């Protein structure tokens, strides 16, 4: 996959199989192509080779919105509009009650912060979220993604811009709230995703070629086998043909 105007690929040789009800952690150093893979999932970047599938169909056979409508995405830099907390959260779930909004904020580790705001959900966030900190803005983005009720969650560096203690606490909360859901969690801190199948990107971590699925046991086995065959012990693998498959679960309403 290559960004427009670039002369080299941002990422290549990635094979993801994200099945309903499973979670994958996409890891790797900065610049390894993690956000590029997310851009392909969201149909903002088309792969130059290989196949990208959703529900078993090549995504090029579907409108971009037909894929995006099934995904709740939270990027590394959340955009907020110059309005209230309530209005910004309601973008994801216009019919949500105040109790649902508060619950989403609590799951995003913002409950105590909200309780300390005199105007509560009616607190203005300022232009581009200038009235809140970077960490608060990021957690508001996570709350919005949780409220969206989509079939697939894509969280791109969800603990970025947070202090270590808050980041670790939020990572644990995200593991709890995403259990049983289809989720791709992008992080450069794999220790925050214990128990999840991990796909590691980055040319400085090659260890053979294999196909990695979202089934934890089989993914761990195939990845470990590839690393052993390449004489590597870092638990990573370079993999083939770009593809993303969610074969059994149809995109749901916003």
C-alpha positions as CSV (number, residue, x, y, z in Angstrom):
1,X,0.0,0.0,0.0
2,X,1.4,3.3,-1.0
3,X,0.2,6.9,-0.3
4,X,-0.5,9.2,-3.2
5,X,2.7,10.9,-4.4
6,X,5.0,8.5,-2.5
7,X,7.7,6.6,-4.4
8,X,7.8,3.6,-2.0
9,X,5.2,1.4,-0.3
10,X,4.2,2.4,3.2
11,X,3.5,-1.3,4.0
12,X,3.5,-4.5,2.2
13,X,3.1,-8.2,2.9
14,X,0.3,-8.0,5.5
15,X,-2.3,-10.7,5.8
16,X,-5.1,-10.0,8.4
17,X,-8.1,-12.2,8.9
18,X,-10.4,-10.4,11.4
19,X,-13.3,-12.7,12.2
20,X,-16.5,-11.8,14.1
21,X,-16.1,-11.7,17.8
22,X,-12.3,-11.7,17.7
23,X,-9.7,-9.0,18.5
24,X,-6.4,-8.4,16.9
25,X,-3.6,-6.1,18.2
26,X,-1.6,-4.5,15.3
27,X,1.8,-3.5,16.7
28,X,5.1,-2.2,15.4
29,X,7.4,0.8,15.7
30,X,6.4,4.3,14.4
31,X,6.5,4.4,10.6
32,X,5.9,0.6,10.2
33,X,2.6,1.1,8.5
34,X,0.0,0.5,11.2
35,X,-2.1,3.6,10.4
36,X,-1.7,2.7,6.7
37,X,-3.5,-0.6,7.3
38,X,-6.2,1.2,9.1
39,X,-6.6,3.7,6.2
40,X,-7.1,0.7,3.9
41,X,-9.8,-0.8,6.2
42,X,-11.6,2.5,6.2
43,X,-11.3,2.8,2.4
44,X,-9.4,6.0,2.5
45,X,-6.4,4.3,0.8
46,X,-6.7,1.6,-1.8
47,X,-4.2,-1.3,-1.8
48,X,-1.9,-1.4,-4.8
49,X,-1.7,-5.2,-4.7
50,X,-3.6,-8.1,-3.1
51,X,-7.2,-8.1,-2.1
52,X,-9.1,-6.4,0.7
53,X,-12.3,-8.1,1.6
54,X,-15.2,-7.4,3.9
55,X,-18.0,-9.9,4.4
56,X,-16.2,-12.1,1.9
57,X,-16.4,-9.6,-0.9
58,X,-13.7,-7.5,-2.5
59,X,-14.3,-4.0,-1.1
60,X,-13.8,-2.5,-4.6
61,X,-17.2,-4.0,-5.5
62,X,-18.8,-1.8,-2.8
63,X,-19.0,1.9,-2.1
64,X,-16.6,3.2,0.5
65,X,-19.4,4.1,2.8
66,X,-20.8,0.6,2.6
67,X,-17.7,-0.6,4.4
68,X,-17.1,2.4,6.7
69,X,-20.7,2.3,8.0
70,X,-19.9,-1.0,9.8
71,X,-16.8,0.4,11.5
72,X,-16.5,2.6,14.6
73,X,-13.1,4.2,14.4
74,X,-11.1,6.2,16.9
75,X,-7.9,7.7,15.5
76,X,-4.8,8.8,17.4
77,X,-6.0,12.4,17.2
78,X,-9.6,12.8,17.9
79,X,-11.4,15.8,16.3
80,X,-13.9,17.7,18.4
81,X,-16.4,20.3,17.2
82,X,-16.8,23.7,18.9
83,X,-19.9,22.6,20.9
84,X,-20.7,20.8,24.1
85,X,-19.7,17.3,25.3
86,X,-23.2,16.2,24.7
87,X,-23.3,17.3,21.1
88,X,-19.9,15.8,20.3
89,X,-20.9,12.4,21.8
90,X,-24.2,12.5,20.1
91,X,-22.5,12.5,16.7
92,X,-22.0,8.8,17.2
93,X,-25.4,8.0,18.7
94,X,-28.0,10.8,18.2
95,X,-30.7,9.0,20.2
96,X,-28.5,8.1,23.2
97,X,-29.8,9.1,26.6
98,X,-27.8,11.0,29.1
99,X,-27.3,7.8,31.1
100,X,-25.8,6.2,28.0
101,X,-23.5,9.1,27.4
102,X,-22.3,9.1,31.0
103,X,-21.7,5.4,30.9
104,X,-19.5,5.7,27.8
105,X,-17.5,8.4,29.5
106,X,-17.1,6.3,32.5
107,X,-15.8,3.4,30.4
108,X,-13.3,5.8,28.8
109,X,-12.0,6.8,32.3
110,X,-13.7,10.2,32.2
111,X,-16.3,9.6,34.9
112,X,-14.5,11.5,37.6
113,X,-13.6,14.3,35.2
114,X,-17.2,14.7,34.2
115,X,-18.4,14.7,37.8
116,X,-16.2,17.7,38.4
117,X,-17.6,19.8,35.6
118,X,-20.2,22.3,36.8
119,X,-22.1,22.1,33.5
120,X,-21.7,18.4,33.1
121,X,-22.6,17.2,29.6
122,X,-23.4,20.8,28.6
123,X,-19.7,21.8,29.0
124,X,-18.3,23.4,25.9
125,X,-15.1,21.7,24.6
126,X,-13.9,24.8,22.6
127,X,-12.8,25.1,19.0
128,X,-11.0,21.9,17.9
129,X,-11.4,20.7,21.6
130,X,-9.1,23.5,22.8
131,X,-10.9,23.6,26.2
132,X,-9.9,20.0,27.1
133,X,-6.5,18.4,27.4
134,X,-5.1,16.1,24.7
135,X,-5.7,13.0,26.9
136,X,-9.3,14.1,27.6
137,X,-9.9,14.7,23.9
138,X,-8.5,11.2,23.1
139,X,-10.8,9.5,25.7
140,X,-13.8,11.4,24.3
141,X,-13.0,9.9,20.9
142,X,-13.0,6.4,22.5
143,X,-16.3,7.1,24.2
144,X,-17.7,8.2,20.9
145,X,-16.5,5.0,19.2
146,X,-18.1,2.9,22.0
147,X,-21.4,4.7,21.6
148,X,-21.6,4.1,17.9
149,X,-22.8,0.6,18.2
150,X,-21.0,-0.6,15.0
151,X,-20.1,-4.2,14.4
152,X,-16.3,-3.6,14.2
153,X,-14.2,-1.3,16.4
154,X,-10.9,0.1,15.1
155,X,-8.9,1.9,17.7
156,X,-5.8,3.5,16.4
157,X,-3.3,4.2,19.3
158,X,-6.2,4.6,21.7
159,X,-3.9,5.4,24.7
160,X,-1.8,8.0,22.9
161,X,-1.3,11.3,24.7
162,X,-2.0,9.8,28.1
163,X,0.2,9.5,31.1
164,X,1.5,5.9,31.7
165,X,-0.8,5.2,34.6
166,X,-3.9,6.4,32.8
167,X,-2.9,4.7,29.6
168,X,-2.5,1.4,31.3
169,X,-5.8,1.7,33.2
170,X,-7.7,2.7,30.0
171,X,-6.0,-0.1,28.1
172,X,-7.4,-2.6,30.6
173,X,-10.8,-1.0,30.4
174,X,-10.8,-1.3,26.6
175,X,-9.9,-5.0,26.8
176,X,-12.9,-5.5,29.0
177,X,-15.4,-3.5,26.9
178,X,-14.3,-5.0,23.6
179,X,-14.5,-8.6,24.9
180,X,-16.7,-10.6,22.5
181,X,-16.7,-7.8,19.9
182,X,-14.8,-7.6,16.6
183,X,-11.9,-5.2,17.2
184,X,-8.6,-4.1,15.8
185,X,-6.5,-2.3,18.4
186,X,-3.4,-0.5,17.0
187,X,-0.6,0.1,19.4
188,X,3.1,0.5,19.7
189,X,2.9,-0.9,23.3
190,X,2.0,-4.6,22.9
191,X,2.2,-5.2,26.6
192,X,-1.2,-3.3,26.8
193,X,-2.9,-6.1,24.9
194,X,-2.3,-9.3,26.8
195,X,-4.1,-12.3,25.5
196,X,-4.8,-10.8,22.1
197,X,-3.4,-12.2,18.8
198,X,-0.7,-9.8,17.7
199,X,0.4,-8.9,14.2
200,X,3.7,-7.0,14.2
201,X,4.7,-4.7,11.3
202,X,8.2,-3.4,10.5
203,X,11.0,-4.5,8.2
204,X,13.4,-4.6,11.1
205,X,11.4,-7.5,12.6
206,X,11.3,-9.9,9.6
207,X,11.1,-13.6,10.4
208,X,9.8,-15.5,7.3
209,X,6.4,-15.5,5.6
210,X,3.2,-17.0,6.9
211,X,-0.5,-16.4,7.0
212,X,-1.7,-15.1,10.3
213,X,-5.4,-15.5,11.3
214,X,-7.4,-13.9,14.1
215,X,-7.8,-17.3,15.9
216,X,-5.4,-16.8,18.9
217,X,-4.2,-20.4,19.0
218,X,-3.6,-20.9,15.3
219,X,-2.2,-17.4,14.8
220,X,0.3,-17.9,17.6
221,X,1.3,-21.3,16.2
222,X,1.8,-20.1,12.7
223,X,3.7,-17.0,13.7
224,X,6.0,-18.9,16.1
225,X,6.7,-21.5,13.4
226,X,7.6,-18.8,10.9
227,X,10.0,-17.2,13.4
228,X,11.6,-20.5,14.3
229,X,12.1,-21.3,10.6
230,X,13.8,-17.9,10.1
231,X,15.9,-18.3,13.2
232,X,14.2,-15.4,15.0
233,X,13.0,-15.3,18.6
234,X,11.2,-11.9,18.6
235,X,7.8,-13.4,18.0
236,X,7.0,-11.5,14.9
237,X,6.4,-12.4,11.3
238,X,6.1,-10.8,7.9
239,X,3.0,-12.0,6.1
240,X,1.5,-12.1,2.6
241,X,-1.4,-10.7,0.5
242,X,-3.2,-7.7,2.1
243,X,-6.7,-8.9,3.1
244,X,-9.3,-8.2,5.7
245,X,-12.3,-10.6,6.1
246,X,-15.3,-10.4,8.3
247,X,-17.2,-13.3,6.7
248,X,-20.2,-13.7,9.0
249,X,-21.1,-10.3,10.3
250,X,-22.9,-7.6,8.3
251,X,-22.3,-3.9,8.9
252,X,-24.9,-2.6,11.3
253,X,-26.6,0.8,11.6
254,X,-24.8,3.8,13.2
